[in-house]
Amino acid sequence: MSPVDAVAAVESASVEALRLAETKYRRLFEAACDGILIVNAASGLIEDVNGYLLGLLGYRRDEVVGKALWDIGLAKDVAASRQMFAQLLRDNYVRYAHLPLAASDGRSIEVEFVSNVYEVGTARVVQCNIRDISEHARALRKLALHAQVFDHSAEAMIITDAANNIVTANRAFTVLTGYSLDEVIGSSPNIMKSGRHDADFYRQMWAALKNQGVWQGEIWNRRKNGEIFPEWTTINVLRDADGRIVSYFAVFSDLSQHKAQEELLRLQHYDALTGLPNRVLLEDRATEAIAHARHHERYVAVLYANLDHFRIVNESLGHITGDAALRAIARRFADTVRSAGTVSRLSGDGFVILLDDLNDTAPVASMTSALLKAAASPIAIADTEILLSACIGIALYPNDGDDFAALLKNADAALFEARATGRNTYSYFTQDLNLRARHALTMAAELRKAMEQDWFVLHYQPQVDTSNGGITAVEALIRMQHPERGLILPAEFIAIAEETGMIVPIGTWVMREACRQLKRWQQTGRKLIMAINLSPLQFTDPQLLASIQAVIAEEGVDPRAIELEFTEGAMMHNVKAALAMMTQLKNMGVRLTIDDFGTGHSSLNYLKKFPIDRIKIDQSFVANLTTDPNDASIVQAIVAMARALGVTTIAEGVETESQAGYLRNLHCDSLQGYYLARPAPAVEIEALLGNRQMVAPRAAARTLLVVDDEENVLHSIRRLLRSEGYRVIIAHSGAEALDLMGKHDVGVILSDQRMPGMTGTELLQKVRKMYPATVRIILSGYSEASTITEAINKGEIYKYVTKPWENEELIALLRKAFVRYEEATKP
């Protein structure tokens, strides 16, 4: 190969290599993921541009190549571009992290701009690398915005990792909880746990997060200072592309102010203690109910309920227990009424029940009975069982008023009437009740006058000893000597005195006046016991002991001559407190009596623990004592029980000779009642004190009662038994026989079978219950084998004698009968 050819070959190879290198460069240049501009350093003109940048900016190649940056509008600020280019030539390098470039359509594209100057042969070239960071910049701005929102949000926020450890928290969180960011990062949200929620609450929360990925609810947390507060919480689960939990995001809203507003609103319409509607809400509902009833011709009932002697619960057990009892009654009333109406608490132990939209008034009585039953069920509080009852007054729309105020007023009047008749009862409003209510208000005012102007007086009723018939004690009974109305009995004012609290100062006055009279009698040589009643409210008065002790000391009486009477109800409201009170009274030396025994709720288990001296049998059992076997059985049981407990008995309300005789023969220790003496001033009682025998003593002779409606039979038996020494009394009927048995200590009764009004076996059935020791014999001329045999088998009769009788057989039978009686009545 010639030299020329060789040179040509080398040149050709160099050209090919150069072409290949340029091709390679072009490919790399065009394949670059960044935009590239090649600029002539000397002229500032663009010499080359890759396709990526053209596509990014929307230009054709001929629109860019040969132009300066500032000529084609890539840079919006021409002066700044020239200055940047001058700096580049000087420093050979420039970088802008964020530089806006103008696209052909006017869009601004944010890019990262990096330029380098390098030598190509003798020329200097500027290479500009341009990277589109628009999305990244937007993401950064978005992230920055989110961070700003997170940090400046009014709601508290925390982010925890997959293990539920706090990664970050915003400023609202630190303000809400009191914890700083440094104190909580890395800790569990449990540091705020209040302890108000049980394990089941958190199990349900985590189950919702696992299954639904979100949980919302009210939760109580604890601030750093220990304060517990409510918040509304939303917790979201954040997962990665593979579904794995990466973090939890929680948002908290403080509900304290909202709760306070809710509570304020609630207190405006609901009772704070029981949660029942108060008077404001009740009146709104009643007004709506009355308007509806007026339009549709329906009825509305207003029931005013009040708990009987509830003050005793508060005073003996304390207000905490009393409040618990009120809440229990409120729940029971609400459960009883349900959707039939509204139960509200007005104040204290007063409840008002509104029954609306009634077609007729019949359901009112059944609802009232159900409410009374609910109130009377025992209430268990801690280790104490409380027995309560209620009285209810009822007023009806439209009968008793045409608006809520009138209905409530009239229901209150009906309530007063119900309470006047006893406990655990209800009464409907009538016009008469308005008069009685006004009378009660008048009486309350007059009680205060009576104390101020000394209108009260004491009368005394004797108590007679059945063993000798003499007066051994008197009961002090208060009266009001009204200057215009005359003598007023306690039944008219004691209940009002208890309602108004006047009973305590009145009771103190009675104690002092009775002790003064006792002292006068003691100074004249009279040895009497002075019985003084205590109201249930007095019995719970914390100053009672000190008051009694002071009166006894000031008046100088022997405390052993004072007998305090209190009811079963007062004793059973708080057994522990009653026992302590009675023990202290006994230590003072006074005697104690349970009044009205048999009408309350006393338990024999408790009764044996009380240091009582006497039991007073209530007059309700005495009234029919000689005619009703059930009452007789109750009295027998009370006397027997008292004897077994080692205490004495007294029966009140004795109004007939037969009642007195029956109780005497039953060995009841003392009697009191109109048959013996009515209550009277001390001067009149003194005249009776010398009468040593106000009740006849027990008969020493054997007493036989013969009952027959045929005079000749009675005459024959009397003549037959004349030599036997019996005291024979006769009766012509069963009713007369029962009356005589009360007056006499009958050992044997011999009764005909067929008599008007009551047969012999019917009579002896009653005698068996009322006088179980009396030997009972039937005398009859008629063959009634089945009736007589049945009576013998039941033990109702001892023997059966036919008419006409054999004299010797009858005499022998009666002798055996009296021996049987005397054996049965041996002490």
Solvent accessible surface area in square Angstrom, and as a share of the most:
residue,aa,sasa,rsa
1,M,179,0.80
2,S,49,0.32
3,P,107,0.67
4,V,114,0.66
5,D,74,0.38
6,A,40,0.31
7,V,85,0.49
8,A,51,0.40
9,A,48,0.37
10,V,98,0.57
11,E,103,0.46
12,S,71,0.46
13,A,63,0.49
14,S,61,0.40
15,V,97,0.56
16,E,71,0.32
17,A,58,0.45
18,L,124,0.62
19,R,125,0.46
20,L,99,0.49
21,A,56,0.43
22,E,106,0.48
23,T,46,0.27
24,K,135,0.57
25,Y,98,0.37
26,R,84,0.31
27,R,172,0.63
28,L,116,0.58
29,F,6,0.03
30,E,61,0.27
31,A,76,0.59
32,A,28,0.22
33,C,112,0.67
34,D,26,0.13
35,G,0,0.00
36,I,16,0.08
37,L,1,0.00
38,I,18,0.09
39,V,1,0.00
40,N,37,0.19
41,A,5,0.04
42,A,102,0.79
43,S,65,0.42
44,G,2,0.02
45,L,71,0.36
46,I,1,0.01
47,E,78,0.35
48,D,19,0.10
49,V,1,0.01
50,N,0,0.00
51,G,32,0.30
52,Y,85,0.32
53,L,1,0.01
54,L,22,0.11
55,G,63,0.60
56,L,29,0.14
57,L,4,0.02
58,G,46,0.44
59,Y,37,0.14
60,R,150,0.55
61,R,94,0.34
62,D,99,0.51
63,E,58,0.26
64,V,3,0.02
65,V,53,0.30
66,G,39,0.38
67,K,87,0.37
68,A,3,0.03
69,L,13,0.07
70,W,36,0.12
71,D,94,0.49
72,I,24,0.12
73,G,30,0.29
74,L,2,0.01
75,A,21,0.17
76,K,131,0.56
77,D,83,0.43
78,V,66,0.38
79,A,73,0.57
80,A,47,0.37
81,S,5,0.03
82,R,130,0.47
83,Q,134,0.59
84,M,20,0.09
85,F,19,0.08
86,A,53,0.41
87,Q,63,0.28
88,L,2,0.01
89,L,50,0.25
90,R,167,0.61
91,D,71,0.37
92,N,74,0.38
93,Y,102,0.39
94,V,8,0.05
95,R,121,0.44
96,Y,68,0.26
97,A,43,0.33
98,H,97,0.43
99,L,37,0.19
100,P,75,0.47
101,L,8,0.04
102,A,12,0.09
103,A,4,0.03
104,S,60,0.39
105,D,97,0.50
106,G,55,0.52
107,R,124,0.45
108,S,66,0.43
109,I,8,0.04
110,E,39,0.17
111,V,0,0.00
112,E,33,0.15
113,F,3,0.01
114,V,34,0.19
115,S,0,0.00
116,N,61,0.32
117,V,20,0.12
118,Y,85,0.32
119,E,109,0.49
120,V,81,0.46
121,G,74,0.71
122,T,146,0.85
123,A,47,0.36
124,R,91,0.33
125,V,14,0.08
126,V,0,0.00
127,Q,49,0.22
128,C,3,0.02
129,N,44,0.23
130,I,1,0.01
131,R,127,0.46
132,D,52,0.27
133,I,18,0.09
134,S,16,0.10
135,E,121,0.54
136,H,106,0.47
137,A,2,0.01
138,R,116,0.43
139,A,56,0.43
140,L,77,0.38
141,R,131,0.48
142,K,122,0.52
143,L,117,0.58
144,A,62,0.48
145,L,102,0.51
146,H,93,0.41
147,A,58,0.45
148,Q,107,0.47
149,V,83,0.48
150,F,36,0.15
151,D,50,0.26
152,H,116,0.52
153,S,24,0.15
154,A,106,0.82
155,E,77,0.35
156,A,2,0.02
157,M,24,0.11
158,I,3,0.01
159,I,48,0.25
160,T,4,0.02
161,D,48,0.25
162,A,57,0.44
163,A,76,0.59
164,N,35,0.18
165,N,52,0.27
166,I,3,0.02
167,V,77,0.44
168,T,40,0.23
169,A,6,0.04
170,N,2,0.01
171,R,123,0.45
172,A,16,0.13
173,F,0,0.00
174,T,33,0.19
175,V,127,0.73
176,L,21,0.10
177,T,1,0.01
178,G,45,0.44
179,Y,37,0.14
180,S,51,0.33
181,L,68,0.34
182,D,130,0.68
183,E,78,0.35
184,V,0,0.00
185,I,82,0.42
186,G,52,0.50
187,S,31,0.20
188,S,36,0.23
189,P,28,0.18
190,N,98,0.50
191,I,67,0.34
192,M,4,0.02
193,K,95,0.40
194,S,7,0.04
195,G,61,0.59
196,R,140,0.51
197,H,34,0.15
198,D,95,0.49
199,A,65,0.50
200,D,62,0.32
201,F,51,0.21
202,Y,38,0.15
203,R,150,0.55
204,Q,113,0.50
205,M,13,0.06
206,W,99,0.35
207,A,46,0.35
208,A,22,0.17
209,L,4,0.02
210,K,156,0.66
211,N,105,0.54
212,Q,126,0.56
213,G,20,0.19
214,V,59,0.34
215,W,34,0.12
216,Q,107,0.47
217,G,10,0.09
218,E,61,0.27
219,I,14,0.07
220,W,58,0.20
221,N,10,0.05
222,R,85,0.31
223,R,37,0.14
224,K,106,0.45
225,N,119,0.61
226,G,33,0.31
227,E,87,0.39
228,I,53,0.27
229,F,1,0.01
230,P,7,0.04
231,E,1,0.00
232,W,108,0.38
233,T,3,0.01
234,T,26,0.15
235,I,25,0.13
236,N,50,0.26
237,V,19,0.11
238,L,77,0.38
239,R,115,0.42
240,D,49,0.26
241,A,113,0.88
242,D,105,0.54
243,G,35,0.34
244,R,150,0.55
245,I,55,0.28
246,V,71,0.41
247,S,15,0.10
248,Y,22,0.08
249,F,50,0.21
250,A,7,0.05
251,V,27,0.15
252,F,12,0.05
253,S,31,0.20
254,D,62,0.32
255,L,27,0.13
256,S,37,0.24
257,Q,136,0.60
258,H,92,0.41
259,K,57,0.24
260,A,60,0.47
261,Q,110,0.49
262,E,81,0.36
263,E,71,0.32
264,L,106,0.53
265,L,107,0.53
266,R,82,0.30
267,L,77,0.39
268,Q,89,0.40
269,H,50,0.22
270,Y,71,0.27
271,D,21,0.11
272,A,72,0.56
273,L,42,0.21
274,T,27,0.15
275,G,38,0.37
276,L,16,0.08
277,P,14,0.09
278,N,28,0.14
279,R,114,0.42
280,V,82,0.47
281,L,24,0.12
282,L,0,0.00
283,E,72,0.32
284,D,71,0.37
285,R,90,0.33
286,A,0,0.00
287,T,79,0.46
288,E,124,0.56
289,A,8,0.06
290,I,6,0.03
291,A,51,0.40
292,H,77,0.34
293,A,1,0.00
294,R,132,0.48
295,H,146,0.65
296,H,88,0.39
297,E,156,0.70
298,R,74,0.27
299,Y,67,0.25
300,V,0,0.00
301,A,0,0.00
302,V,0,0.00
303,L,0,0.00
304,Y,34,0.13
305,A,0,0.00
306,N,19,0.10
307,L,2,0.01
308,D,7,0.04
309,H,59,0.26
310,F,10,0.04
311,R,91,0.33
312,I,1,0.01
313,V,1,0.00
314,N,31,0.16
315,E,81,0.36
316,S,28,0.18
317,L,37,0.18
318,G,30,0.29
319,H,126,0.56
320,I,151,0.76
321,T,27,0.15
322,G,0,0.00
323,D,48,0.25
324,A,24,0.19
325,A,0,0.00
326,L,6,0.03
327,R,89,0.32
328,A,10,0.08
329,I,0,0.00
330,A,2,0.02
331,R,146,0.53
332,R,60,0.22
333,F,0,0.00
334,A,37,0.29
335,D,84,0.43
336,T,39,0.23
337,V,4,0.02
338,R,176,0.64
339,S,115,0.74
340,A,46,0.36
341,G,21,0.20
342,T,13,0.08
343,V,9,0.05
344,S,0,0.00
345,R,31,0.11
346,L,41,0.21
347,S,77,0.50
348,G,45,0.43
349,D,28,0.14
350,G,4,0.04
351,F,0,0.00
352,V,0,0.00
353,I,0,0.00
354,L,2,0.01
355,L,4,0.02
356,D,53,0.27
357,D,67,0.35
358,L,23,0.11
359,N,113,0.58
360,D,69,0.36
361,T,44,0.26
362,A,76,0.59
363,P,63,0.40
364,V,0,0.00
365,A,35,0.27
366,S,73,0.47
367,M,33,0.15
368,T,0,0.00
369,S,54,0.35
370,A,41,0.32
371,L,0,0.00
372,L,15,0.08
373,K,156,0.66
374,A,17,0.13
375,A,0,0.00
376,A,39,0.30
377,S,45,0.29
378,P,67,0.42
379,I,5,0.03
380,A,88,0.68
381,I,31,0.16
382,A,104,0.81
383,D,128,0.66
384,T,40,0.24
385,E,112,0.50
386,I,1,0.01
387,L,65,0.33
388,L,11,0.05
389,S,13,0.09
390,A,0,0.00
391,C,0,0.00
392,I,0,0.00
393,G,0,0.00
394,I,0,0.00
395,A,0,0.00
396,L,15,0.07
397,Y,13,0.05
398,P,74,0.47
399,N,100,0.51
400,D,23,0.12
401,G,16,0.15
402,D,94,0.49
403,D,69,0.36
404,F,8,0.03
405,A,63,0.49
406,A,32,0.24
407,L,0,0.00
408,L,11,0.06
409,K,130,0.55
410,N,14,0.07
411,A,0,0.00
412,D,66,0.34
413,A,6,0.05
414,A,0,0.00
415,L,7,0.03
416,F,62,0.26
417,E,29,0.13
418,A,0,0.00
419,R,68,0.25
420,A,68,0.53
421,T,97,0.56
422,G,32,0.31
423,R,105,0.38
424,N,73,0.37
425,T,40,0.23
426,Y,72,0.27
427,S,20,0.13
428,Y,84,0.32
429,F,12,0.05
430,T,73,0.42
431,Q,130,0.58
432,D,78,0.40
433,L,4,0.02
434,N,28,0.14
435,L,105,0.52
436,R,104,0.38
437,A,26,0.21
438,R,133,0.48
439,H,71,0.32
440,A,10,0.08
441,L,133,0.66
442,T,73,0.42
443,M,0,0.00
444,A,13,0.10
445,A,45,0.35
446,E,27,0.12
447,L,0,0.00
448,R,117,0.43
449,K,98,0.41
450,A,0,0.00
451,M,62,0.28
452,E,136,0.61
453,Q,102,0.45
454,D,105,0.54
455,W,30,0.10
456,F,7,0.03
457,V,51,0.29
458,L,14,0.07
459,H,25,0.11
460,Y,6,0.02
461,Q,12,0.06
462,P,1,0.01
463,Q,0,0.00
464,V,0,0.00
465,D,33,0.17
466,T,13,0.07
467,S,91,0.59
468,N,75,0.38
469,G,1,0.01
470,G,2,0.02
471,I,14,0.07
472,T,50,0.29
473,A,3,0.02
474,V,0,0.00
475,E,10,0.04
476,A,3,0.03
477,L,34,0.17
478,I,16,0.08
479,R,20,0.07
480,M,0,0.00
481,Q,85,0.38
482,H,10,0.05
483,P,93,0.59
484,E,155,0.69
485,R,114,0.42
486,G,25,0.24
487,L,77,0.39
488,I,6,0.03
489,L,99,0.49
490,P,33,0.21
491,A,100,0.78
492,E,61,0.27
493,F,0,0.00
494,I,50,0.25
495,A,55,0.43
496,I,13,0.07
497,A,0,0.00
498,E,27,0.12
499,E,76,0.34
500,T,62,0.36
501,G,24,0.23
502,M,27,0.12
503,I,8,0.04
504,V,52,0.30
505,P,53,0.34
506,I,2,0.01
507,G,8,0.07
508,T,49,0.28
509,W,53,0.19
510,V,14,0.08
511,M,6,0.03
512,R,62,0.23
513,E,43,0.19
514,A,0,0.00
515,C,1,0.00
516,R,100,0.36
517,Q,12,0.05
518,L,1,0.00
519,K,65,0.27
520,R,115,0.42
521,W,4,0.01
522,Q,54,0.24
523,Q,131,0.58
524,T,102,0.59
525,G,59,0.57
526,R,90,0.33
527,K,192,0.81
528,L,11,0.05
529,I,41,0.21
530,M,0,0.00
531,A,0,0.00
532,I,1,0.01
533,N,54,0.27
534,L,7,0.03
535,S,14,0.09
536,P,22,0.14
537,L,9,0.04
538,Q,12,0.05
539,F,7,0.03
540,T,16,0.09
541,D,24,0.12
542,P,109,0.68
543,Q,115,0.51
544,L,10,0.05
545,L,33,0.16
546,A,58,0.45
547,S,32,0.21
548,I,2,0.01
549,Q,105,0.47
550,A,40,0.31
551,V,1,0.00
552,I,18,0.09
553,A,77,0.60
554,E,113,0.51
555,E,32,0.14
556,G,41,0.39
557,V,9,0.05
558,D,50,0.26
559,P,35,0.22
560,R,169,0.61
561,A,11,0.09
562,I,0,0.00
563,E,0,0.00
564,L,0,0.00
565,E,1,0.00
566,F,1,0.01
567,T,37,0.22
568,E,6,0.03
569,G,20,0.19
570,A,4,0.03
571,M,0,0.00
572,M,29,0.13
573,H,19,0.09
574,N,22,0.11
575,V,30,0.17
576,K,158,0.67
577,A,42,0.32
578,A,3,0.03
579,L,56,0.28
580,A,51,0.40
581,M,26,0.11
582,M,0,0.00
583,T,59,0.34
584,Q,86,0.38
585,L,0,0.00
586,K,64,0.27
587,N,120,0.62
588,M,38,0.17
589,G,25,0.25
590,V,0,0.00
591,R,71,0.26
592,L,0,0.00
593,T,0,0.00
594,I,0,0.00
595,D,16,0.08
596,D,42,0.22
597,F,15,0.06
598,G,36,0.34
599,T,78,0.45
600,G,26,0.25
601,H,109,0.49
602,S,30,0.19
603,S,41,0.27
604,L,117,0.58
605,N,80,0.41
606,Y,76,0.29
607,L,2,0.01
608,K,128,0.54
609,K,105,0.44
610,F,10,0.04
611,P,39,0.25
612,I,15,0.07
613,D,36,0.19
614,R,13,0.05
615,I,0,0.00
616,K,1,0.00
617,I,0,0.00
618,D,13,0.07
619,Q,101,0.45
620,S,63,0.41
621,F,29,0.12
622,V,0,0.00
623,A,61,0.47
624,N,77,0.39
625,L,0,0.00
626,T,12,0.07
627,T,78,0.45
628,D,45,0.23
629,P,20,0.13
630,N,98,0.50
631,D,20,0.10
632,A,0,0.00
633,S,45,0.29
634,I,69,0.35
635,V,0,0.00
636,Q,31,0.14
637,A,61,0.47
638,I,11,0.05
639,V,5,0.03
640,A,54,0.42
641,M,37,0.17
642,A,1,0.00
643,R,136,0.50
644,A,90,0.70
645,L,69,0.34
646,G,69,0.66
647,V,21,0.12
648,T,56,0.33
649,T,3,0.02
650,I,0,0.00
651,A,0,0.00
652,E,27,0.12
653,G,14,0.14
654,V,0,0.00
655,E,103,0.46
656,T,59,0.34
657,E,81,0.36
658,S,3,0.02
659,Q,13,0.06
660,A,2,0.02
661,G,2,0.02
662,Y,2,0.01
663,L,0,0.00
664,R,16,0.06
665,N,22,0.12
666,L,38,0.19
667,H,97,0.43
668,C,0,0.00
669,D,54,0.28
670,S,8,0.05
671,L,0,0.00
672,Q,6,0.03
673,G,3,0.03
674,Y,107,0.41
675,Y,92,0.35
676,L,17,0.08
677,A,11,0.09
678,R,151,0.55
679,P,25,0.15
680,A,13,0.10
681,P,50,0.32
682,A,17,0.13
683,V,119,0.68
684,E,100,0.45
685,I,0,0.00
686,E,69,0.31
687,A,86,0.66
688,L,55,0.28
689,L,10,0.05
690,G,52,0.50
691,N,73,0.37
692,R,163,0.60
693,Q,103,0.46
694,M,35,0.16
695,V,8,0.05
696,A,63,0.48
697,P,68,0.43
698,R,93,0.34
699,A,39,0.30
700,A,114,0.89
701,A,51,0.39
702,R,87,0.32
703,T,2,0.01
704,L,0,0.00
705,L,0,0.00
706,V,2,0.01
707,V,1,0.00
708,D,1,0.00
709,D,63,0.33
710,E,80,0.36
711,E,105,0.47
712,N,102,0.52
713,V,13,0.07
714,L,3,0.01
715,H,113,0.50
716,S,33,0.21
717,I,1,0.00
718,R,111,0.40
719,R,124,0.45
720,L,35,0.18
721,L,2,0.01
722,R,175,0.64
723,S,106,0.68
724,E,44,0.20
725,G,59,0.57
726,Y,24,0.09
727,R,86,0.31
728,V,24,0.14
729,I,23,0.12
730,I,38,0.19
731,A,0,0.00
732,H,71,0.32
733,S,30,0.20
734,G,1,0.01
735,A,70,0.54
736,E,66,0.30
737,A,0,0.00
738,L,5,0.03
739,D,56,0.29
740,L,31,0.15
741,M,1,0.00
742,G,0,0.00
743,K,51,0.22
744,H,34,0.15
745,D,22,0.11
746,V,6,0.04
747,G,1,0.01
748,V,0,0.00
749,I,0,0.00
750,L,1,0.01
751,S,0,0.00
752,D,7,0.03
753,Q,4,0.02
754,R,126,0.46
755,M,17,0.08
756,P,88,0.55
757,G,91,0.87
758,M,30,0.14
759,T,46,0.27
760,G,0,0.00
761,T,8,0.05
762,E,80,0.36
763,L,0,0.00
764,L,0,0.00
765,Q,72,0.32
766,K,62,0.26
767,V,0,0.00
768,R,100,0.36
769,K,109,0.46
770,M,1,0.00
771,Y,26,0.10
772,P,83,0.52
773,A,35,0.27
774,T,5,0.03
775,V,7,0.04
776,R,25,0.09
777,I,0,0.00
778,I,0,0.00
779,L,2,0.01
780,S,2,0.01
781,G,45,0.43
782,Y,113,0.43
783,S,108,0.70
784,E,41,0.18
785,A,69,0.54
786,S,91,0.59
787,T,55,0.32
788,I,4,0.02
789,T,68,0.40
790,E,94,0.42
791,A,4,0.03
792,I,72,0.37
793,N,119,0.61
794,K,102,0.43
795,G,33,0.32
796,E,15,0.07
797,I,6,0.03
798,Y,51,0.19
799,K,89,0.38
800,Y,69,0.26
801,V,21,0.12
802,T,73,0.43
803,K,43,0.18
804,P,130,0.82
805,W,50,0.17
806,E,113,0.51
807,N,78,0.40
808,E,132,0.59
809,E,118,0.53
810,L,2,0.01
811,I,19,0.10
812,A,46,0.35
813,L,26,0.13
814,L,0,0.00
815,R,122,0.44
816,K,130,0.55
817,A,0,0.00
818,F,1,0.01
819,V,78,0.45
820,R,133,0.49
821,Y,28,0.11
822,E,67,0.30
823,E,100,0.45
824,A,68,0.53
825,T,57,0.33
826,K,129,0.55
827,P,179,1.13
